[in-house]
Amino acid sequence: MVDDNYRKLAEAFKEKNTAITSKDEPSYYNSNGLSPLQSFHKGLLSQEEYQGFLKGNIIKYAVRCDKKNGKEDMDKCIDYCNHLREIL
């Protein structure tokens, strides 16, 4: 069922040719024309679930930046903040 939904989302994305991506997103995150964020935003997750996913990643990267990847984690945190701001 999820695979069918994913394929439908990919087809819809290709038709509309719209994108929600991080500027530095690696190509291995793209499948069937959609990144995970695009899939989540386009209906794989409900709006509430998608917002929760974004908030969780914001918290994760903000909390671990001092202990793991520093500026790289803060850049990811900012990317997720920007995605959240776009849908609010």
Contacts in CASP RR format, 6 or more apart in sequence:
PFRMAT RR
TARGET T0000
AUTHOR 0000-0000-0000
METHOD contacts of the structure
MODEL  1
MVDDNYRKLAEAFKEKNTAITSKDEPSYYNSNGLSPLQSFHKGLLSQEEY
QGFLKGNIIKYAVRCDKKNGKEDMDKCIDYCNHLREIL
2 44 0 8 1.000
5 43 0 8 1.000
5 44 0 8 1.000
6 31 0 8 1.000
6 32 0 8 1.000
6 34 0 8 1.000
6 39 0 8 1.000
6 44 0 8 1.000
7 32 0 8 1.000
9 34 0 8 1.000
9 38 0 8 1.000
9 39 0 8 1.000
9 42 0 8 1.000
9 43 0 8 1.000
9 44 0 8 1.000
10 31 0 8 1.000
10 32 0 8 1.000
10 33 0 8 1.000
10 34 0 8 1.000
12 42 0 8 1.000
13 19 0 8 1.000
13 33 0 8 1.000
13 34 0 8 1.000
13 38 0 8 1.000
13 42 0 8 1.000
14 33 0 8 1.000
19 38 0 8 1.000
20 35 0 8 1.000
20 37 0 8 1.000
20 38 0 8 1.000
20 41 0 8 1.000
20 83 0 8 1.000
20 86 0 8 1.000
21 35 0 8 1.000
21 37 0 8 1.000
21 38 0 8 1.000
22 37 0 8 1.000
22 79 0 8 1.000
24 75 0 8 1.000
25 35 0 8 1.000
29 35 0 8 1.000
29 36 0 8 1.000
34 42 0 8 1.000
37 83 0 8 1.000
40 49 0 8 1.000
40 50 0 8 1.000
40 53 0 8 1.000
41 50 0 8 1.000
41 83 0 8 1.000
41 87 0 8 1.000
43 50 0 8 1.000
45 53 0 8 1.000
47 87 0 8 1.000
50 87 0 8 1.000
51 84 0 8 1.000
51 87 0 8 1.000
54 80 0 8 1.000
54 83 0 8 1.000
54 84 0 8 1.000
54 87 0 8 1.000
55 84 0 8 1.000
56 80 0 8 1.000
57 76 0 8 1.000
57 77 0 8 1.000
57 80 0 8 1.000
58 77 0 8 1.000
58 80 0 8 1.000
58 81 0 8 1.000
58 84 0 8 1.000
61 73 0 8 1.000
61 74 0 8 1.000
61 76 0 8 1.000
61 77 0 8 1.000
61 80 0 8 1.000
62 73 0 8 1.000
62 74 0 8 1.000
62 77 0 8 1.000
64 73 0 8 1.000
65 71 0 8 1.000
65 73 0 8 1.000
65 74 0 8 1.000
65 77 0 8 1.000
END
